[in-house]
Structure formats: structure tokens, C-alpha cells
Amino acid sequence: MAKAVKLADIAERLSVSTVTVSKALSGQKGVSEEMRKKIKDLAEELGYQQPSTKTAKKEGKSYNIGVLISGRYLDKYDSFYWQMYQQVATRAVAKGCFTLMESVDEKNEKNAGIPALVQEQKADGLIVIGRMSDDYLKMLNKKANVPLLYLDFCTEDRKADAVISDSYYGAYRLTNYLFDKGHRKIAYVGTLRATGSIMDRYFGYVKSMLEHGENVKEEWLLEDRDLETGMIDTELYMKFPKDMPTAFVCNSDLTASYLIKKLRENGYRVPEDISVAGYDNYLYPGLCDIALTTYEVDIKEMARCAIHTMIKKLNGESYRQGINIVEGHLVIRESVTKLEK
């Protein structure tokens, strides 16, 4: 019996990603017409059957999974959430499904505008990556009429399904590591109300500080970004206290890279004078010339869990409802040094 042709087979022949092949065959944007034609022609030549026909014959179950991401999370750099989407798309393809991604601009999010994926009924289920406004989420729950899942954030709605990283204990372990290195004057960098993960990481930092008998000083909480736009601004924020800490815990590697630059501009060396720890284990190449000690978010496992849960929901099968927390791990590098007594 001939081996079934997979998206990966087509991708390998044309030296492109499986995500590109998936987009081309499902009619999504982001693929040139020339490449789209090559992919379709090769798929026909190899006898590839799309999930809508092949899987339907075998199981009767194949889905288009819509993914919504706020435009503010997709900045000029190859963002963390773009990487998360790629993992979701790759996992979906492995399960015989397609993904359709829509970026929600600031105006539509603010006005709770209905996304095209919902208006045109293109998606069998929706995954929302990154926290959006409460009004926008309420609109989705009312208008979508398809299963929903939140990725990298959760809400107070106990009925809502979500997959999140272990932000609280991740920052707790990261701060504990700084104490193990002899630091006691430790600050936190992050605008608390900007995202739920920033706040969760702050409380993990607070837990470690209190357990080590250290007061959490107000001046050692440094904001890093605008609440509305989410843009990091070192001029408006990251105001250094008079009593400088010996170490900083940052809510993300991106924030850590900005902080290191500002510390150097103010005459501090990293890590010789001040240690800096990031979070995510994701940073666009070239933004920082020192290897960051950080806490790695397991994006692949989060994507796997999200797709697994969504397919269960779409199939009407029993599954673990509510919040799924995915653990990460410490990554020790050069930006933290042992404090000599």
C-alpha cells in the first residue's frame, strides 16, 4: 500500500515550512502566488489529500482552527507570540487540521469589532493567543458560536478553557536562584496591570522575597511599558531607585535586554555590578550581546496541549476542562553572577 503523502513531504521537496504549505493549500494570505501554485501543483502530482477529504474518510473529523492575536503583540521583531502561533500551526498540521490566523488591530479590539474569522464562519474553533480586552473577549463568547480556548492567559470565567505557563512558580524559582547566588537586594521589572503573566510573575517574585525575610520595596518595582499599547519605553519607565539593587528579575527577556542597555548607559556593568534575569527564553537575535539567565516557557508543550484540548472540544469528547498550567525550567547563563560577601 502506497505511503500517504504528508504536508512535510511537500515542504521538504520545495524547501519551505509546513506552515507555508498549510497556508497555501487552505487559501490563507502570507504566501506568494508563485509559491502557492508550486505547492498546489506538487500536492496534486504527489496525490496529496487534504484533511477535509482524507481524514473525513477515515474518521469523519477534520477542522479549521482559527487563531486570533492582538496586533500589539506582533511588533517589529519576530515576536514571542508569533513563535507561539507557529508551534500551534505545526501541531495542528500534525493532527490533520489547518490553522487560520487573524491579527486584531487596536481599533477593532477597543471597539469589540467582530473578527473576519467569525463573520465569515471560516473557523470550527478559535484559539486566542495573548490577553485581549474584557469587552472583546465577551463579544467573542457571545458571537463566535464555536469552541473557544485561551492561550498564555486566563480569565475569571471558570467555564473558560485556557493553557498558560507556570508564571508564578517560574518567577519564584528564578528569584530563589538569585538568592542562592548571594543576592538579597532584588528588584522586579514589569508593568503589573499590562498582562496577567506579568502580574503572576511579580507575585512569584514577592513569594521568594518574603520567604527570605526581605521586604518588597516600592521603589524596587519598575514599570517597563505603556498600559494601553504595551510598548516598552526606557525613557518614560524603568526609573532607577537611589538605593540600587544588586539584581533584577524581569518579566521577559525583551524587557531584560532593554534594562541591560539602560544600565550600561548609566555606567553599570552586567553582571559584574548588577545581575539581570529574564523570562521566556526567547529573544530576537541581536537585541542583547550577553547570554541571559532566564526561565524557559515550554511553547511546544503549550501548543500541544492547546490543540489537543481544542480537538477534544470539537469532537465532543471528555477532556480536562478549565486551566492547564505548563511548567518550564531555569536556563542558567552569563547575566547573573555570584555576589561576593
RAZI-V530364 format. One record per pair of residues at least 4 apart in sequence whose ideal C-beta (glycine too) atoms are under 7 Angstrom apart, sorted by the first residue. I is the first residue (numbers start at 1). J is the second residue. D is the distance in whole Angstrom. If there is no record, write none. Layout:
[[I | J | D] [I | J | D]]
//
This chain:
[[5 | 9 | 5] [5 | 46 | 5] [5 | 47 | 6] [5 | 48 | 4] [7 | 11 | 6] [7 | 18 | 5] [7 | 21 | 5] [7 | 22 | 6] [7 | 93 | 5] [8 | 12 | 6] [8 | 18 | 5] [9 | 13 | 7] [9 | 46 | 7] [10 | 14 | 6] [10 | 21 | 5] [10 | 39 | 6] [10 | 42 | 6] [10 | 43 | 6] [10 | 46 | 7] [10 | 48 | 6] [11 | 16 | 5] [11 | 17 | 6] [11 | 18 | 5] [11 | 20 | 7] [11 | 21 | 5] [13 | 42 | 6] [14 | 38 | 6] [14 | 39 | 6] [14 | 42 | 6] [16 | 20 | 4] [16 | 21 | 6] [18 | 22 | 6] [18 | 90 | 6] [18 | 93 | 5] [19 | 23 | 6] [19 | 86 | 6] [19 | 89 | 5] [19 | 90 | 6] [20 | 24 | 6] [20 | 31 | 6] [21 | 25 | 6] [21 | 39 | 6] [22 | 26 | 6] [22 | 89 | 6] [22 | 93 | 5] [22 | 98 | 5] [22 | 99 | 7] [23 | 28 | 4] [23 | 30 | 5] [23 | 31 | 5] [24 | 31 | 5] [24 | 35 | 7] [24 | 36 | 4] [24 | 39 | 4] [24 | 40 | 7] [25 | 39 | 7] [25 | 40 | 7] [25 | 43 | 6] [25 | 50 | 6] [26 | 98 | 4] [26 | 100 | 7] [28 | 100 | 6] [31 | 35 | 5] [31 | 36 | 5] [32 | 36 | 7] [33 | 37 | 6] [34 | 38 | 7] [35 | 39 | 6] [36 | 40 | 6] [37 | 41 | 6] [38 | 42 | 6] [39 | 43 | 6] [40 | 44 | 6] [41 | 45 | 6] [42 | 46 | 6] [43 | 48 | 4] [49 | 53 | 5] [49 | 54 | 4] [50 | 54 | 7] [51 | 55 | 4] [51 | 62 | 4] [51 | 96 | 4] [51 | 97 | 6] [51 | 98 | 7] [52 | 56 | 6] [52 | 62 | 5] [53 | 57 | 7] [54 | 58 | 7] [55 | 59 | 6] [55 | 61 | 6] [55 | 62 | 4] [55 | 96 | 4] [56 | 60 | 5] [56 | 62 | 6] [61 | 315 | 6] [62 | 96 | 6] [62 | 97 | 6] [63 | 97 | 5] [63 | 124 | 4] [63 | 125 | 6] [63 | 314 | 5] [64 | 98 | 5] [64 | 100 | 6] [64 | 122 | 6] [64 | 123 | 5] [64 | 124 | 5] [65 | 92 | 5] [65 | 97 | 6] [65 | 99 | 5] [65 | 123 | 6] [65 | 124 | 7] [65 | 125 | 5] [65 | 127 | 6] [65 | 310 | 6] [66 | 100 | 5] [66 | 102 | 7] [66 | 117 | 4] [66 | 122 | 7] [66 | 123 | 3] [66 | 125 | 7] [66 | 126 | 5] [67 | 85 | 6] [67 | 88 | 6] [67 | 99 | 5] [67 | 100 | 7] [67 | 101 | 5] [67 | 127 | 5] [67 | 129 | 6] [68 | 102 | 6] [68 | 104 | 6] [68 | 115 | 6] [68 | 126 | 6] [68 | 128 | 5] [69 | 73 | 6] [69 | 74 | 6] [69 | 81 | 6] [69 | 85 | 6] [69 | 101 | 7] [69 | 103 | 6] [69 | 104 | 7] [69 | 129 | 5] [69 | 130 | 6] [70 | 104 | 5] [70 | 109 | 6] [70 | 130 | 6] [70 | 132 | 5] [71 | 103 | 5] [71 | 104 | 6] [71 | 105 | 5] [71 | 106 | 6] [72 | 106 | 6] [72 | 229 | 6] [72 | 230 | 5] [73 | 79 | 6] [73 | 81 | 4] [73 | 130 | 5] [74 | 79 | 5] [74 | 81 | 7] [74 | 82 | 6] [74 | 103 | 6] [75 | 79 | 6] [77 | 284 | 4] [78 | 82 | 6] [78 | 284 | 5] [80 | 84 | 6] [80 | 280 | 6] [80 | 282 | 5] [81 | 85 | 6] [81 | 129 | 5] [81 | 130 | 5] [82 | 86 | 7] [83 | 87 | 7] [83 | 282 | 6] [83 | 299 | 6] [84 | 88 | 7] [84 | 129 | 6] [84 | 151 | 7] [84 | 152 | 7] [84 | 299 | 5] [84 | 303 | 7] [85 | 89 | 6] [85 | 101 | 6] [85 | 129 | 6] [86 | 90 | 6] [87 | 91 | 6] [87 | 299 | 5] [87 | 300 | 6] [87 | 303 | 4] [88 | 92 | 6] [88 | 99 | 6] [88 | 127 | 6] [88 | 303 | 5] [88 | 306 | 6] [88 | 307 | 6] [89 | 93 | 6] [89 | 99 | 4] [90 | 94 | 7] [91 | 95 | 7] [91 | 303 | 5] [91 | 304 | 5] [91 | 307 | 4] [92 | 97 | 4] [92 | 98 | 7] [92 | 99 | 5] [92 | 307 | 5] [95 | 307 | 6] [95 | 311 | 6] [100 | 117 | 6] [100 | 122 | 6] [100 | 123 | 6] [102 | 115 | 5] [102 | 116 | 6] [102 | 117 | 5] [104 | 108 | 5] [104 | 109 | 5] [104 | 115 | 6] [104 | 132 | 7] [105 | 109 | 7] [106 | 110 | 6] [107 | 111 | 6] [108 | 113 | 4] [109 | 132 | 6] [109 | 133 | 6] [109 | 136 | 5] [110 | 133 | 7] [112 | 135 | 5] [112 | 136 | 5] [112 | 139 | 4] [114 | 118 | 5] [114 | 119 | 5] [114 | 139 | 7] [114 | 143 | 6] [115 | 119 | 7] [116 | 120 | 6] [117 | 122 | 5] [117 | 123 | 5] [117 | 126 | 7] [118 | 143 | 6] [118 | 144 | 5] [123 | 146 | 6] [124 | 146 | 6] [124 | 314 | 6] [125 | 146 | 5] [125 | 147 | 4] [125 | 310 | 5] [125 | 313 | 7] [125 | 314 | 5] [126 | 140 | 7] [126 | 144 | 6] [126 | 146 | 6] [126 | 148 | 5] [127 | 149 | 5] [127 | 151 | 5] [127 | 306 | 6] [127 | 310 | 6] [128 | 132 | 6] [128 | 148 | 7] [128 | 150 | 5] [128 | 151 | 7] [129 | 151 | 5] [129 | 152 | 6] [130 | 152 | 6] [130 | 153 | 6] [131 | 153 | 4] [131 | 195 | 5] [131 | 196 | 6] [132 | 136 | 4] [132 | 137 | 6] [134 | 138 | 6] [135 | 139 | 6] [136 | 140 | 7] [137 | 141 | 6] [137 | 155 | 7] [138 | 142 | 6] [139 | 143 | 6] [140 | 144 | 5] [140 | 148 | 6] [141 | 148 | 7] [144 | 148 | 6] [147 | 310 | 7] [147 | 313 | 4] [147 | 314 | 6] [149 | 161 | 5] [149 | 162 | 7] [149 | 306 | 6] [149 | 309 | 6] [149 | 310 | 5] [150 | 154 | 6] [150 | 155 | 7] [150 | 160 | 6] [150 | 162 | 4] [151 | 163 | 5] [151 | 302 | 7] [151 | 306 | 5] [152 | 164 | 6] [152 | 165 | 7] [152 | 197 | 7] [153 | 162 | 7] [153 | 164 | 6] [153 | 195 | 7] [153 | 196 | 5] [153 | 197 | 7] [154 | 160 | 7] [154 | 162 | 4] [154 | 164 | 6] [154 | 196 | 7] [154 | 323 | 5] [155 | 160 | 5] [158 | 322 | 7] [161 | 309 | 6] [161 | 321 | 6] [161 | 322 | 7] [162 | 323 | 5] [163 | 302 | 5] [163 | 305 | 5] [163 | 306 | 5] [163 | 309 | 7] [163 | 324 | 5] [163 | 326 | 6] [164 | 323 | 6] [164 | 325 | 6] [165 | 170 | 7] [165 | 297 | 4] [165 | 302 | 7] [165 | 326 | 6] [165 | 328 | 6] [166 | 170 | 5] [166 | 325 | 5] [166 | 326 | 7] [166 | 327 | 5] [166 | 328 | 6] [167 | 171 | 6] [167 | 197 | 5] [167 | 200 | 4] [167 | 201 | 5] [167 | 204 | 7] [168 | 172 | 6] [168 | 200 | 5] [168 | 203 | 6] [168 | 204 | 4] [169 | 173 | 6] [169 | 204 | 6] [170 | 174 | 6] [170 | 201 | 7] [170 | 204 | 6] [170 | 279 | 7] [170 | 295 | 4] [170 | 328 | 6] [171 | 175 | 6] [171 | 201 | 4] [171 | 204 | 3] [171 | 205 | 5] [171 | 249 | 6] [171 | 279 | 7] [172 | 176 | 6] [172 | 204 | 4] [172 | 207 | 5] [172 | 208 | 5] [173 | 177 | 7] [173 | 295 | 7] [173 | 330 | 6] [174 | 249 | 6] [174 | 277 | 5] [174 | 279 | 7] [174 | 295 | 5] [174 | 330 | 7] [175 | 179 | 7] [175 | 186 | 6] [175 | 204 | 7] [175 | 205 | 5] [175 | 208 | 4] [175 | 209 | 7] [175 | 249 | 6] [176 | 180 | 6] [176 | 208 | 5] [177 | 181 | 7] [177 | 330 | 6] [178 | 183 | 4] [178 | 186 | 5] [178 | 247 | 5] [178 | 249 | 7] [178 | 275 | 7] [178 | 277 | 7] [178 | 336 | 7] [179 | 183 | 6] [179 | 184 | 7] [179 | 208 | 7] [179 | 212 | 5] [181 | 336 | 6] [181 | 338 | 5] [181 | 339 | 6] [182 | 338 | 6] [182 | 339 | 3] [182 | 341 | 7] [183 | 246 | 5] [183 | 247 | 4] [183 | 275 | 6] [183 | 339 | 5] [184 | 214 | 6] [185 | 245 | 4] [185 | 246 | 5] [186 | 209 | 7] [186 | 245 | 6] [186 | 247 | 5] [186 | 249 | 6] [187 | 220 | 4] [187 | 222 | 6] [187 | 245 | 4] [187 | 248 | 5] [188 | 202 | 6] [188 | 205 | 5] [188 | 220 | 7] [188 | 221 | 6] [188 | 249 | 5] [189 | 222 | 5] [189 | 224 | 5] [189 | 238 | 7] [189 | 248 | 6] [189 | 250 | 5] [189 | 251 | 6] [189 | 255 | 6] [189 | 259 | 6] [190 | 198 | 4] [190 | 201 | 7] [190 | 202 | 6] [190 | 224 | 6] [190 | 250 | 7] [190 | 251 | 3] [190 | 255 | 7] [191 | 198 | 7] [191 | 223 | 4] [191 | 224 | 6] [191 | 225 | 5] [191 | 227 | 6] [192 | 198 | 6] [192 | 199 | 5] [192 | 202 | 6] [193 | 199 | 7] [193 | 227 | 6] [194 | 198 | 5] [194 | 225 | 6] [194 | 227 | 6] [194 | 230 | 6] [196 | 200 | 6] [197 | 201 | 6] [198 | 202 | 7] [198 | 251 | 4] [199 | 203 | 7] [200 | 204 | 7] [201 | 205 | 7] [201 | 251 | 5] [201 | 279 | 6] [202 | 206 | 6] [203 | 207 | 6] [204 | 208 | 7] [205 | 209 | 6] [205 | 249 | 5] [206 | 210 | 6] [206 | 216 | 5] [207 | 211 | 6] [208 | 212 | 6] [209 | 214 | 5] [209 | 216 | 5] [216 | 220 | 7] [219 | 241 | 4] [220 | 241 | 6] [220 | 245 | 6] [222 | 237 | 7] [222 | 238 | 5] [222 | 239 | 7] [223 | 237 | 4] [224 | 232 | 5] [224 | 237 | 5] [224 | 238 | 6] [224 | 255 | 5] [225 | 230 | 6] [225 | 231 | 6] [225 | 232 | 5] [225 | 233 | 7] [225 | 237 | 7] [226 | 230 | 7] [226 | 231 | 5] [226 | 233 | 7] [232 | 254 | 7] [232 | 255 | 6] [232 | 258 | 6] [233 | 237 | 6] [234 | 238 | 5] [234 | 258 | 5] [234 | 262 | 5] [238 | 259 | 6] [238 | 262 | 6] [240 | 244 | 6] [240 | 266 | 7] [246 | 274 | 6] [246 | 275 | 7] [246 | 339 | 6] [247 | 274 | 7] [247 | 275 | 4] [247 | 336 | 7] [248 | 259 | 6] [248 | 274 | 7] [248 | 276 | 5] [248 | 277 | 7] [249 | 277 | 5] [250 | 255 | 4] [250 | 256 | 4] [250 | 259 | 6] [250 | 276 | 7] [250 | 277 | 7] [250 | 278 | 5] [250 | 279 | 6] [251 | 255 | 6] [251 | 279 | 6] [252 | 256 | 7] [252 | 278 | 6] [252 | 279 | 5] [252 | 280 | 5] [253 | 257 | 6] [253 | 278 | 4] [253 | 279 | 6] [253 | 280 | 5] [253 | 281 | 7] [253 | 282 | 6] [253 | 283 | 4] [253 | 292 | 6] [253 | 294 | 6] [254 | 258 | 7] [254 | 283 | 6] [255 | 259 | 6] [256 | 260 | 6] [256 | 276 | 5] [256 | 278 | 4] [256 | 292 | 6] [257 | 261 | 7] [257 | 283 | 6] [257 | 287 | 5] [257 | 288 | 4] [258 | 262 | 6] [259 | 263 | 6] [259 | 276 | 6] [260 | 264 | 6] [260 | 270 | 5] [260 | 276 | 6] [260 | 288 | 6] [260 | 290 | 7] [261 | 265 | 6] [262 | 266 | 6] [263 | 268 | 4] [263 | 270 | 6] [263 | 274 | 6] [264 | 268 | 7] [268 | 273 | 5] [268 | 274 | 5] [269 | 273 | 5] [270 | 274 | 6] [270 | 276 | 5] [270 | 290 | 6] [270 | 335 | 6] [271 | 275 | 5] [271 | 334 | 7] [271 | 335 | 5] [271 | 336 | 6] [271 | 337 | 4] [272 | 337 | 7] [275 | 335 | 6] [275 | 336 | 4] [275 | 337 | 6] [276 | 335 | 5] [277 | 293 | 5] [277 | 294 | 6] [277 | 335 | 7] [277 | 336 | 6] [278 | 292 | 4] [278 | 294 | 4] [279 | 294 | 6] [279 | 295 | 5] [280 | 294 | 7] [280 | 297 | 5] [281 | 294 | 5] [281 | 295 | 7] [281 | 296 | 3] [281 | 297 | 7] [281 | 331 | 5] [283 | 287 | 6] [283 | 288 | 6] [283 | 292 | 7] [288 | 292 | 6] [290 | 334 | 5] [290 | 335 | 5] [291 | 333 | 4] [291 | 334 | 4] [291 | 335 | 7] [292 | 333 | 6] [292 | 335 | 5] [293 | 331 | 7] [293 | 332 | 6] [293 | 333 | 5] [293 | 335 | 5] [293 | 336 | 4] [294 | 331 | 5] [295 | 328 | 6] [295 | 330 | 6] [296 | 328 | 5] [296 | 329 | 6] [296 | 331 | 5] [297 | 328 | 5] [298 | 302 | 6] [298 | 326 | 5] [298 | 327 | 7] [298 | 328 | 5] [299 | 303 | 6] [300 | 304 | 6] [301 | 305 | 6] [301 | 326 | 5] [302 | 306 | 6] [302 | 326 | 5] [303 | 307 | 6] [304 | 308 | 6] [305 | 309 | 6] [305 | 324 | 5] [305 | 326 | 6] [306 | 310 | 6] [307 | 311 | 6] [308 | 312 | 7] [309 | 313 | 6] [309 | 319 | 6] [309 | 324 | 7] [310 | 314 | 6] [311 | 315 | 6] [312 | 317 | 5] [312 | 319 | 4] [313 | 319 | 7] [320 | 324 | 7]]
//
